[in-house]
Amino acid sequence: MIVSIIIMLIVALIVIALWVSAVQQHKEKQETERRKDLTKQKKIIEESEDVLLNSANIPMSEHILRILQRRIHDALVTMVQLSPNSKELKNRLKEAKERLSNQLVDATNSENLVLPDNDKQLISLIQAIKKLRAVLRSEHGKGKVDSQIFVAEDKRLEKLQLRINIESQIKRGISARSANMVGSARQYFEKAYAT
């Protein structure tokens, strides 16, 4: 009789230990997924803020600025839902709401763009435009950007990128010609013409 009670207690202890372990694993899995989602939203915010920082170098329309601000706002909303106790996130969300509600100044014109002379700056400018186009496509894919606005802005950015490529090839051709490198200058001019 005592042996059967001891065996039942051991079995009950094993069942309780397995149940506690399963609950603990489930909580760890939920916490891991929450952290993963927070990291994803943080990456979205950082990417959008990087593109916004480049607005001094890249002419952006009011639509694009609104799209980027809305993207940051939506990511912050998700982060606050995942971490409701974070006061820092709530403050950032409040600031994002204020930026969304404020009237934007008129965006810069793409005709006023002055190309940098440094190749590294030129490459970073082209990369920033590519990143902006990728963000625009992503937001359109999520249904957060009207199709007409998407098409117009994507065409404008594509033309800007093309203009930068052509003008940089022409600048390189002129500098090669002034350095008496006629063959290289010809290649640059032909490449600009083909583009």
C-alpha positions in Angstrom: 0.0 0.0 0.0 2.8 2.4 0.9 4.7 1.4 -2.2 1.7 2.2 -4.4 1.3 5.6 -2.7 5.0 6.4 -3.2 4.8 5.4 -6.9 1.7 7.6 -7.4 3.4 10.5 -5.7 6.5 10.0 -7.9 4.3 9.9 -11.0 2.3 13.0 -9.9 5.6 14.8 -9.3 6.9 13.8 -12.8 3.6 15.0 -14.3 3.8 18.3 -12.4 7.4 18.8 -13.5 6.6 18.2 -17.1 3.6 20.6 -16.9 5.8 23.3 -15.3 8.5 22.7 -18.0 5.9 23.0 -20.8 4.5 26.2 -19.4 8.0 27.7 -18.9 9.0 26.8 -22.5 5.8 28.4 -23.8 6.5 31.6 -21.9 10.1 31.6 -23.2 8.8 31.1 -26.8 6.4 34.0 -26.4 9.1 36.2 -25.0 11.5 35.3 -27.9 8.8 36.1 -30.5 8.0 39.4 -28.7 11.7 40.4 -28.8 11.9 39.3 -32.5 8.9 41.5 -33.3 10.4 44.4 -31.4 13.6 44.1 -33.3 11.8 44.0 -36.6 9.8 47.2 -35.7 13.0 48.9 -34.5 14.7 48.1 -37.8 11.7 49.6 -39.7 12.0 52.7 -37.6 15.7 53.0 -38.1 15.5 52.5 -41.9 12.7 55.1 -42.2 14.6 57.6 -40.1 17.7 57.0 -42.2 15.7 57.8 -45.3 14.3 60.9 -43.6 17.8 62.1 -42.7 18.7 61.9 -46.4 15.8 64.2 -47.2 18.3 67.0 -47.1 20.2 65.3 -50.0 17.3 63.8 -51.9 14.3 65.9 -53.0 11.2 64.3 -51.5 7.6 65.1 -52.0 5.1 65.7 -49.2 3.6 62.3 -50.0 6.9 60.5 -49.4 7.5 62.4 -46.2 4.0 61.5 -45.0 4.5 57.8 -45.9 7.8 57.6 -44.0 6.3 59.4 -41.0 3.2 57.0 -41.1 5.6 54.1 -41.3 7.5 55.2 -38.2 4.2 55.8 -36.4 2.8 52.4 -37.2 6.0 50.7 -36.1 5.9 52.6 -32.8 2.2 51.6 -32.3 3.2 48.0 -32.7 6.1 48.4 -30.3 3.9 50.0 -27.7 1.5 47.1 -28.0 4.3 44.6 -27.5 5.9 46.6 -24.6 3.0 48.6 -22.9 5.1 49.5 -19.9 7.8 51.4 -21.8 7.5 55.1 -21.2 10.2 55.9 -23.8 8.2 54.2 -26.5 5.0 56.0 -25.5 6.9 59.3 -25.6 8.2 58.5 -29.1 4.7 57.5 -30.2 3.4 60.8 -29.0 6.1 62.7 -30.9 5.3 60.7 -34.0 1.6 61.6 -33.7 2.5 65.2 -33.4 4.8 65.1 -36.5 2.0 63.4 -38.4 -0.5 66.1 -37.4 1.8 69.0 -38.2 1.6 70.6 -41.7 4.7 69.8 -43.7 6.6 72.5 -45.5 6.6 72.3 -49.3 9.0 69.6 -50.5 12.2 70.4 -52.5 12.1 70.2 -56.2 14.2 67.6 -58.0 15.4 70.2 -60.5 17.3 71.9 -57.7 19.4 68.8 -57.0 23.2 69.5 -57.1 25.3 66.4 -57.6 28.2 66.0 -55.2 31.7 65.9 -56.8 32.9 63.0 -54.6 32.2 59.5 -55.9 31.5 58.1 -52.5 28.8 60.8 -51.8 27.3 60.1 -55.2 27.2 56.4 -54.6 25.5 57.0 -51.2 23.0 59.3 -52.8 22.1 56.6 -55.4 21.9 54.0 -52.6 19.6 56.3 -50.6 17.3 56.7 -53.6 17.2 52.9 -54.1 16.4 52.4 -50.4 13.6 55.0 -50.6 12.2 53.2 -53.6 12.3 49.9 -51.7 10.5 51.5 -48.8 7.9 52.9 -51.1 7.3 49.5 -52.8 7.1 47.9 -49.4 4.4 50.3 -48.1 2.5 50.0 -51.4 2.6 46.2 -51.1 1.1 46.5 -47.6 -1.7 48.6 -49.0 -0.7 51.8 -47.2 0.0 53.8 -50.3 -2.5 54.7 -53.0 -1.5 53.2 -56.4 -1.6 56.5 -58.2 0.7 58.1 -55.6 3.0 55.1 -55.7 3.3 55.1 -59.5 3.9 58.9 -59.6 6.5 58.9 -56.9 8.3 55.8 -58.1 8.5 57.3 -61.6 9.8 60.6 -60.2 12.5 58.7 -58.1 13.4 56.6 -61.1 13.9 59.7 -63.3 16.0 61.3 -60.5 18.2 58.2 -60.3 18.6 58.1 -64.1 19.4 61.8 -64.1 22.1 61.3 -61.5 23.6 58.4 -63.4 23.7 60.4 -66.7 25.1 63.6 -65.1 27.8 61.7 -63.2 28.8 59.9 -66.4 29.0 63.3 -68.2 31.1 64.8 -65.4 33.4 61.8 -65.5 33.7 62.2 -69.3 34.5 65.9 -69.0 37.2 65.3 -66.4 38.7 62.4 -68.5 38.7 64.7 -71.6 40.4 67.5 -69.7 43.0 64.9 -68.5 43.6 64.0 -72.2 42.1 60.5 -71.7 40.1 60.6 -74.9 39.2 56.9 -74.9 37.9 56.9 -71.4 36.0 60.2 -72.1 34.4 58.6 -75.1 33.3 55.6 -73.1 31.8 57.8 -70.4 29.9 59.8 -73.0 28.7 56.7 -74.8 27.6 55.2 -71.5 25.7 58.4 -70.6 24.0 58.4 -74.0 23.1 54.7 -73.8 21.5 55.3 -70.4 
